[in-house]
Amino acid sequence: MNEIGLSRRATVHDVARAAGVSLATVDRVLNGRPGVRAATAEKVEAAIAAIGFQRDLSASLLARARDLKLTFIIPDGSNEFMARLAEAVRRRASQALSERMHIQTRRIKPLDGDALAHSLDGLDPRDCDCAIIVASQAPSVVAAVDAASRRGVVVMTLVSDLPDSQRRHFIGIDNVAAGRTAGALLGRFLPQGGKVAVIAGSLHLRDHADRLAGFAAVLEAEFAGVAIIGPIEGHDERSQTATLVGDLLARHPDLAGVYNLGAGNAGLVAALQASGRAGAIRVIAHELTEPTRRGLQSGAIDVVLDQNPDGEIRAALAAARSLALGGNGSAVIDPIEIGIFLRDNLR
């Protein structure tokens, strides 16, 4: 037992002192709010473990007569970012047990609304208090979210929102702002204008549709010399994206830029390198994964917009705790901050 534990219960003040950070930073980490660097959050979590800090959450959940049960439903497949999300959930699961939260993860076929709806329909409120899902806008998914809510399962959306449903909260970045950021950067990269191809995973995903809307709005308002080709759907799959980009490069020898607002970036980089035009075309992609990191390092990708899966999972757990302790009250969920990475500032 640590020295604090021998005499009294550790407090947030003890955590702040042990981690060498402010109380506000400790509060952000404990409640999953943005504005904390990954390295700082790790220091806070290490201090929590070292001094044995425990929130009063356990006592509050104990009063509910049972633990809080959460189910994450995340797409499977070759999307590296979804794999990072699932890994972030796995890392949090053991820590959550000490706070009387039990977490299970279900992986489903990507971009399959019926598979997601079927998984939601199978949730029993006796075994699941809250479902956190990466949603598509398929009518079957909206119906399943609403049905789960009526059965007493709280549903929150992660990464991609479903605002026209009875979902309780959305955890993710402002995707319109992300698209606007990509448009502002590409517009500045191409002062003489030119053709820019847009690759999407699926425009049935709200996050992809929002990114496209923000991207197009900025180019139309501020960079009239930039012309959009597409969007073309690569279904977040690397081989399909490689084929699409290879075809675009062959048909448009004057292509000046590419914005991939979805996944499949390993295929994007492979096609650029195979064409011999990697580094000559300005490229913006999403999510700092191994393929995009290699793309930045090689010069095939100029900028990566990242949404920090660890931060999103922390925020999801904080929202679930808030709902469990506050009944029908609202949890305050701030958008996840958008990270901007170039080769020069890679972690």
C-alpha positions in Angstrom: 0.0 0.0 0.0 1.3 3.5 -0.8 2.1 6.0 2.0 -1.1 8.0 1.3 -3.2 4.9 1.5 -1.9 4.2 5.0 -3.2 7.4 6.4 -6.1 8.6 4.3 -7.8 8.3 0.9 -5.9 9.8 -2.0 -7.5 12.9 -3.5 -7.3 14.7 -6.9 -4.9 17.1 -5.3 -2.5 14.2 -4.6 -2.8 13.0 -8.2 -2.0 16.5 -9.5 1.0 16.8 -7.2 2.3 13.3 -8.1 1.9 13.9 -11.9 3.2 17.5 -11.7 0.1 18.9 -13.5 -2.8 21.2 -12.6 -6.1 20.1 -11.0 -7.8 21.2 -14.3 -5.6 18.7 -16.2 -6.5 15.9 -13.8 -10.2 16.7 -14.1 -9.9 16.6 -17.9 -8.2 13.2 -17.8 -10.7 11.7 -15.3 -13.7 12.9 -17.3 -12.3 12.2 -20.8 -12.4 15.8 -21.9 -10.1 17.1 -24.7 -7.1 19.4 -24.3 -4.6 17.0 -22.8 -1.6 15.7 -24.7 -1.3 11.9 -24.8 2.0 12.0 -22.8 0.4 14.1 -20.1 -2.6 11.9 -19.8 -0.3 8.9 -19.4 1.5 10.7 -16.6 -1.8 11.4 -14.8 -2.9 7.8 -15.2 0.5 6.5 -13.9 0.1 8.8 -10.9 -3.4 7.5 -10.3 -2.1 3.9 -10.3 1.0 4.7 -8.1 -0.9 6.4 -5.3 -4.0 4.2 -5.4 -6.4 7.0 -6.2 -10.0 5.9 -6.5 -13.0 8.0 -7.4 -16.3 7.7 -5.4 -17.8 6.1 -8.5 -17.7 2.6 -7.0 -19.9 3.6 -4.1 -22.3 5.4 -6.4 -22.5 2.4 -8.8 -22.9 0.1 -5.8 -26.0 1.9 -4.9 -27.5 0.9 -8.2 -27.3 -2.7 -6.9 -25.2 -3.9 -9.9 -22.2 -2.9 -12.0 -22.4 -0.8 -15.2 -22.3 -2.9 -18.4 -21.0 -1.4 -21.6 -20.9 -2.8 -25.2 -18.7 -1.3 -27.9 -19.7 -2.2 -31.4 -16.8 -1.5 -33.8 -16.3 -2.4 -37.5 -13.8 -5.1 -38.2 -11.7 -5.5 -41.4 -8.6 -3.7 -42.7 -9.4 -0.2 -41.4 -6.4 0.5 -39.2 -8.2 3.3 -37.3 -11.0 1.0 -36.2 -8.4 -1.5 -35.0 -6.8 1.3 -32.9 -10.2 2.1 -31.4 -10.8 -1.6 -30.5 -7.3 -1.7 -29.0 -8.0 1.4 -26.9 -11.1 -0.2 -25.5 -9.1 -3.4 -24.7 -6.5 -1.3 -22.8 -9.3 0.5 -20.8 -11.2 -2.7 -19.9 -9.2 -3.9 -16.9 -9.0 -0.4 -15.4 -12.7 0.0 -15.8 -13.3 -3.1 -13.7 -12.0 -1.2 -10.7 -14.7 1.3 -11.3 -17.4 -1.4 -11.5 -17.7 -1.1 -15.2 -17.7 -4.2 -17.4 -16.8 -3.8 -21.1 -17.3 -6.1 -24.0 -16.4 -5.4 -27.6 -18.2 -6.7 -30.7 -16.6 -6.5 -34.1 -18.9 -6.5 -37.1 -18.6 -6.4 -40.9 -17.6 -2.9 -41.9 -20.1 -0.6 -43.7 -22.9 -3.2 -43.1 -25.9 -1.4 -41.6 -27.9 -4.6 -41.3 -25.1 -6.3 -39.3 -25.0 -3.3 -36.9 -28.8 -3.3 -36.6 -28.8 -7.0 -35.9 -26.1 -6.6 -33.2 -28.1 -3.8 -31.5 -31.3 -5.8 -31.7 -29.6 -8.5 -29.8 -28.7 -6.3 -26.8 -30.7 -7.1 -23.6 -31.0 -4.2 -21.1 -30.4 -6.8 -18.3 -26.9 -7.4 -19.8 -26.1 -4.0 -21.4 -26.7 -0.5 -19.9 -25.0 1.4 -22.7 -24.0 0.6 -26.3 -21.3 2.7 -27.9 -21.4 2.3 -31.7 -19.7 3.5 -34.9 -22.9 4.2 -36.8 -23.9 4.3 -40.5 -27.0 6.2 -41.6 -28.9 3.2 -42.9 -32.6 3.2 -42.0 -32.2 -0.2 -40.3 -29.6 1.3 -37.9 -31.8 4.3 -37.0 -34.6 1.9 -36.3 -32.4 -0.4 -34.2 -31.0 2.5 -32.2 -34.5 3.8 -31.4 -35.7 0.3 -30.5 -32.7 -0.2 -28.2 -33.4 3.1 -26.5 -37.0 2.1 -25.9 -35.8 -1.1 -24.3 -33.7 0.8 -21.9 -30.3 0.6 -23.5 -28.6 3.9 -23.7 -26.9 4.3 -27.2 -24.0 6.7 -27.9 -22.4 7.2 -31.3 -18.6 7.1 -31.7 -16.6 8.7 -34.6 -19.7 8.9 -36.9 -22.9 10.4 -35.6 -26.6 9.6 -36.1 -28.3 12.8 -35.0 -31.8 11.8 -36.4 -32.1 9.0 -33.9 -32.6 8.5 -30.2 -28.9 8.2 -29.6 -28.0 10.0 -26.4 -24.6 11.5 -27.2 -21.9 11.7 -29.9 -18.2 11.3 -29.2 -15.9 12.4 -31.9 -14.4 15.3 -33.8 -16.3 18.1 -35.5 -16.2 16.4 -38.9 -17.4 19.5 -40.8 -14.5 21.4 -39.3 -12.1 18.6 -40.2 -13.2 18.8 -43.9 -12.9 22.6 -43.8 -9.4 22.2 -42.4 -8.4 19.9 -45.3 -9.9 22.3 -47.8 -8.1 25.3 -46.3 -4.8 23.5 -46.3 -5.1 22.1 -49.9 -6.2 25.5 -51.2 -3.1 27.1 -49.7 -0.9 24.2 -51.1 -2.2 24.9 -54.6 -2.1 28.7 -55.1 -2.4 28.3 -58.9 -5.5 26.0 -58.5 -5.8 22.6 -60.1 -7.7 19.3 -59.8 -8.2 17.6 -56.5 -9.6 14.1 -56.2 -11.7 13.2 -53.2 -11.8 9.6 -51.9 -14.5 8.6 -49.4 -15.1 5.3 -47.6 -18.9 5.6 -47.9 -21.1 8.7 -48.0 -23.6 6.7 -46.0 -21.3 7.5 -43.0 -22.2 10.8 -41.5 -18.6 11.6 -40.7 -17.5 11.2 -44.3 -20.5 13.2 -45.6 -19.8 16.0 -43.1 -16.1 16.1 -44.1 -17.0 16.4 -47.7 -19.5 19.2 -47.0 -16.9 21.2 -45.1 -14.2 20.6 -47.7 -16.3 21.6 -50.6 -17.7 24.7 -48.8 -14.2 26.1 -48.2 -13.0 25.5 -51.7 -16.1 27.1 -53.2 -15.9 30.1 -51.0 -12.1 30.7 -50.9 -10.3 28.7 -53.6 -12.4 28.9 -56.7 -9.4 27.7 -58.8 -9.4 24.3 -57.2 -11.8 21.8 -58.9 -13.0 18.7 -57.1 -13.0 15.3 -58.9 -15.4 12.8 -57.2 -16.0 11.9 -54.5 -15.2 8.3 -55.3 -16.0 5.6 -52.7 -13.1 3.2 -51.8 -15.1 1.6 -48.9 -12.2 2.1 -46.5 -10.5 -0.9 -48.1 -6.8 -0.7 -49.1 -6.8 -2.7 -52.4 -10.0 -1.0 -53.7 -8.5 2.4 -52.8 -5.3 1.5 -54.6 -7.2 0.6 -57.7 -9.3 3.8 -57.6 -6.3 6.0 -57.1 -4.3 4.3 -59.8 -7.1 4.8 -62.2 -7.5 8.5 -61.2 -3.8 9.1 -61.8 -3.9 7.5 -65.2 -7.0 9.5 -66.3 -5.8 12.8 -64.8 -2.1 13.3 -65.5 -2.5 16.9 -64.3 -4.0 15.9 -60.9 -2.7 18.3 -58.3 -4.1 17.0 -55.0 -5.9 14.1 -53.2 -8.1 14.3 -50.1 -8.8 10.9 -48.6 -11.5 11.6 -46.1 -11.8 7.9 -45.1 -9.4 4.9 -44.7 -7.6 2.7 -47.1 -4.5 4.8 -46.9 -2.1 2.0 -47.5 -3.6 1.6 -50.9 -3.4 5.3 -51.6 0.3 5.5 -50.8 1.0 2.3 -52.8 -0.8 3.8 -55.9 1.1 7.1 -55.6 4.4 5.3 -55.3 3.7 2.9 -58.2 2.9 5.9 -60.4 6.1 7.7 -59.6 4.2 10.8 -58.6 4.4 10.4 -54.8 5.6 13.8 -53.4 4.5 15.6 -56.6 0.8 15.5 -55.6 -0.4 17.2 -52.4 -2.2 14.7 -50.2 -4.2 15.1 -47.1 -5.5 12.0 -45.2 -7.1 11.1 -41.9 -5.9 9.2 -38.8 -2.4 8.7 -37.7 -1.9 5.0 -38.4 1.1 3.0 -39.6 0.3 3.5 -43.3 -0.3 7.3 -42.9 2.8 7.6 -40.7 4.9 5.9 -43.4 3.3 8.1 -46.0 4.3 11.2 -44.0 7.8 10.0 -43.5 8.2 9.2 -47.2 6.7 12.4 -48.4 3.7 10.7 -50.2 1.3 12.3 -47.7 1.6 16.0 -46.7 -0.8 16.2 -43.7 -2.7 13.8 -41.5 -5.8 14.9 -39.5 -6.1 12.7 -36.4 -8.8 12.2 -33.8 -7.0 10.4 -31.0 -8.8 7.0 -30.4 -7.6 6.9 -26.8 -9.1 10.2 -26.1 -12.4 9.1 -27.7 -12.6 6.0 -25.6 -11.9 8.0 -22.4 -14.6 10.4 -23.3 -17.1 7.5 -24.0 -16.4 6.0 -20.7 -16.8 9.3 -18.9 -20.1 9.9 -20.7 -21.3 6.4 -19.7 -20.3 7.1 -16.1 -22.2 10.4 -16.1 -25.3 8.8 -17.5 -25.2 6.0 -14.9 -24.8 8.3 -12.0 -27.1 11.0 -13.3 -30.0 9.0 -14.5 -31.7 10.9 -17.4 -29.4 13.9 -17.0 -27.2 15.1 -19.8 -23.5 14.5 -19.9 -21.4 17.4 -21.2 -19.4 16.1 -24.2 -16.9 18.3 -25.9 -15.8 17.5 -29.4 -12.5 15.6 -29.6 -9.7 17.9 -30.7 -8.4 17.5 -34.3 -4.7 16.8 -34.4 -2.7 18.0 -37.4 0.4 16.0 -38.2 3.2 16.7 -40.7 6.4 14.8 -41.2 8.1 17.5 -39.0 6.0 16.9 -35.8 5.4 13.1 -35.8 5.3 11.7 -32.3 
